[in-house]
């Protein structure tokens, strides 16, 4: 302020243009970063009853950059991934007892918050039926039927809204398929109802048409106790693979 040699006069036209260009050089990168910079992808993972799922593994993949980001949901079922650049992503959620969930999303400069709803996993049964002489046989019960486990006397849901409490089904009556006179493989899809009975048996694939009736006849006679999710009986999907073989 006390330097008398400083020029304190108004800016010339050239000076004003120089100042404007300098300001523009600073603001342009900031605007560009705001439009296409890094964002946060966050959300909540829930079960089919919209209850929170802690400890679920959430993986976000960027195939174009060959990059993966992983995190786990906290005790409130929340997750957060910070610093994602613009692009197309695949998100996958995993938790034991539930089917893997896969979805896609696009980052275009704005943070995203998603709810990921996971479905209860499918039951898998694999059976091999071996015939000594190739003759046709009928289905037969394997062992004795056992009593179903009682459903626990608990209140569905808790104050904090945490879910994911699964009691898997337990087979109480097992029936082995008979041999249909030919060898091959058949795959079935069925539903275990809330009472443990098997319903809606469908053929997914069969090497020969003679195989499906023998497999279906046995599977329809199976019985389970109830599958429970947070103390509530639910339906569960079941895949059955049956292999018919003749000893040579």
C-alpha positions in Angstrom: 0.0 0.0 0.0 2.9 2.4 0.7 4.7 1.6 -2.5 4.4 4.8 -4.5 5.7 3.2 -7.7 2.7 0.8 -8.0 0.2 1.7 -10.8 -3.2 2.0 -9.1 -5.1 3.2 -12.1 -8.1 1.3 -13.6 -7.3 -1.8 -15.7 -6.8 -1.3 -19.4 -8.9 -3.2 -21.9 -6.1 -5.6 -22.5 -5.8 -6.2 -18.7 -9.5 -6.9 -18.4 -9.3 -9.5 -21.2 -6.3 -11.1 -19.6 -8.1 -11.4 -16.3 -11.2 -12.9 -17.9 -9.2 -15.5 -19.8 -7.3 -16.5 -16.6 -10.6 -16.9 -14.7 -12.1 -19.0 -17.6 -9.0 -21.2 -17.5 -9.7 -22.0 -13.8 -13.5 -22.5 -14.0 -13.6 -24.7 -17.1 -11.7 -27.7 -15.4 -13.9 -27.3 -12.4 -17.1 -27.5 -14.5 -15.7 -30.4 -16.4 -14.9 -32.3 -13.2 -18.4 -31.6 -11.8 -20.1 -33.0 -14.9 -18.0 -36.1 -15.4 -16.1 -36.6 -12.2 -16.2 -39.2 -9.4 -19.5 -40.0 -7.7 -20.8 -42.3 -4.9 -22.8 -45.4 -5.4 -24.7 -46.4 -2.3 -27.8 -48.3 -1.2 -29.5 -50.9 0.9 -29.6 -54.7 0.5 -32.9 -56.3 1.7 -34.6 -59.8 1.7 -37.9 -60.6 0.0 -39.7 -59.3 3.1 -37.9 -55.9 2.7 -35.9 -56.6 5.8 -32.2 -55.5 6.1 -29.4 -57.8 5.2 -26.1 -57.2 7.0 -22.8 -58.7 5.8 -23.9 -59.0 2.2 -20.9 -58.7 -0.2 -21.5 -56.0 -2.9 -19.2 -56.0 -5.9 -19.2 -53.3 -8.6 -17.4 -54.1 -11.8 -16.3 -51.8 -14.7 -15.6 -54.2 -17.6 -14.2 -51.4 -19.8 -11.5 -50.6 -17.3 -11.2 -54.1 -15.9 -11.8 -52.7 -12.4 -13.7 -54.1 -9.4 -14.8 -52.4 -6.2 -16.0 -54.5 -3.2 -17.6 -53.8 0.1 -19.9 -55.4 2.7 -23.2 -54.1 4.0 -23.1 -52.8 7.6 -25.5 -53.8 10.4 -28.2 -51.7 8.8 -27.9 -53.3 5.4 -26.2 -50.2 3.9 -23.2 -50.0 1.6 -21.3 -47.2 0.0 -18.7 -47.1 -2.7 -17.0 -43.7 -3.2 -15.0 -42.4 -6.2 -16.6 -44.1 -9.2 -15.8 -42.4 -12.5 -18.4 -42.1 -15.3 -19.2 -45.3 -17.1 -21.4 -48.4 -17.2 -21.2 -50.8 -14.3 -22.4 -54.2 -13.1 -23.4 -54.7 -9.4 -23.5 -58.1 -7.8 -24.8 -58.9 -4.3 -24.0 -62.2 -2.5 -25.0 -63.7 0.8 -25.2 -67.4 1.9 -28.7 -68.7 1.7 -29.7 -66.3 -1.1 -29.5 -66.3 -4.9 -26.8 -64.0 -6.3 -28.3 -60.8 -7.5 -26.9 -59.0 -10.6 -27.9 -55.6 -12.0 -26.5 -52.8 -14.1 -26.3 -49.0 -13.7 -24.7 -46.0 -15.4 -22.7 -43.3 -13.7 -23.1 -40.0 -15.5 -22.0 -37.4 -12.9 -24.6 -37.9 -10.3 -24.5 -40.0 -7.2 -26.8 -43.0 -7.0 -28.7 -44.8 -4.2 -30.3 -48.2 -4.9 -32.2 -50.8 -3.0 -31.1 -54.3 -3.9 -33.7 -57.1 -3.1 -32.3 -60.6 -2.8 -34.3 -63.8 -3.2 -34.0 -66.9 -1.1 -31.7 -69.5 -2.7 -32.8 -72.7 -4.6 -32.6 -76.2 -3.2 -30.6 -78.7 -5.3 -31.2 -82.5 -5.3 -29.1 -85.0 -7.3 -30.1 -88.6 -7.6 -28.6 -91.6 -9.4 -30.8 -94.7 -10.1 -28.9 -97.8 -11.0 -30.5 -100.9 -12.5 -28.8 -104.3 -12.4 -30.7 -105.9 -15.3 -32.4 -103.0 -17.1 -36.0 -104.1 -16.1 -38.7 -101.6 -15.3 -39.2 -100.9 -11.5 -41.5 -98.8 -9.5 -40.8 -95.9 -7.2 -40.1 -96.9 -3.6 -39.9 -95.0 -0.3 -36.4 -94.8 1.1 -36.4 -95.4 4.9 -39.2 -94.3 7.2 -40.8 -90.9 7.1 -39.9 -88.7 10.1 -41.9 -86.1 11.9 -41.7 -82.5 10.7 -39.9 -80.0 12.9 -42.4 -77.6 14.6 -42.2 -74.0 13.5 -40.6 -72.0 16.3 -42.8 -69.8 18.4 -41.1 -66.5 17.5 -42.4 -63.2 16.4 -41.9 -62.4 12.7 -39.7 -59.4 12.5 -37.7 -57.5 15.1 -37.6 -53.9 16.1 -34.4 -53.1 14.1 -35.8 -54.5 10.9 -32.9 -56.9 10.3 -33.8 -60.0 8.2 -32.1 -62.9 6.4 -32.9 -65.5 9.1 -33.5 -68.6 7.0 -34.4 -72.1 8.2 -33.8 -74.4 5.2 -36.3 -77.2 4.4 -35.5 -80.7 5.7 -36.8 -83.7 3.8 -39.0 -85.9 6.0 -40.2 -88.4 3.3 -37.9 -89.6 0.5 -39.1 -91.7 -2.4 -36.6 -93.1 -4.9 -37.5 -93.1 -8.6 -38.0 -96.5 -10.3 -36.0 -97.5 -13.3 -38.0 -96.7 -16.5 -36.2 -99.3 -18.7 -33.9 -96.9 -20.4 -30.8 -94.9 -19.3 -30.3 -91.1 -19.4 -30.7 -87.9 -17.5 -33.6 -85.7 -16.6 -33.8 -82.3 -14.9 -36.8 -81.1 -13.1 -37.9 -77.8 -11.5 -40.4 -77.9 -8.6 -41.8 -75.7 -5.8 -41.8 -76.7 -2.1 -44.9 -75.1 -0.7 -45.2 -73.4 2.7 -46.4 -76.7 4.2 -43.5 -78.7 2.8 -45.4 -80.4 0.0 -43.9 -80.6 -3.5 -46.0 -78.8 -6.2 -45.7 -77.6 -9.7 -43.1 -80.2 -11.0 -41.9 -79.2 -14.5 -39.5 -80.9 -16.9 -36.5 -78.7 -17.7 -34.7 -81.2 -19.9 -34.9 -84.9 -20.6 -32.6 -87.1 -22.7 -35.6 -89.4 -23.5 -39.4 -88.9 -23.0 -39.6 -92.2 -21.0 -37.4 -90.7 -18.2 -39.6 -87.8 -17.1 -42.6 -89.7 -15.7 -40.5 -91.9 -13.5 -38.7 -88.9 -12.0 -41.8 -86.8 -11.6 -43.7 -89.7 -9.9 -41.1 -89.9 -7.2 -40.5 -86.2 -6.6 -44.2 -85.5 -6.2 -44.2 -87.8 -3.2 -41.4 -86.1 -1.4 -42.3 -84.2 1.8 -40.4 -81.5 3.7 -40.9 -79.4 6.7 -41.5 -75.7 6.2 -38.9 -73.3 4.9 -38.9 -70.2 7.2 -37.7 -66.7 6.5 -37.7 -64.6 9.6 -40.1 -67.1 11.2 -42.6 -66.9 8.3 -43.2 -70.1 6.1 -42.3 -69.4 2.5 -42.2 -71.3 -0.8 -38.8 -72.3 -2.1 -37.7 -73.4 -5.5 -36.0 -76.8 -6.0 -34.0 -78.2 -8.9 -33.8 -82.0 -9.2 -31.3 -83.9 -11.4 -31.9 -87.6 -11.9 -29.5 -89.9 -13.7 -30.8 -93.4 -14.7 -28.0 -96.0 -15.3 -27.8 -99.7 -16.0 -24.9 -101.7 -14.8 -23.0 -103.3 -17.7 
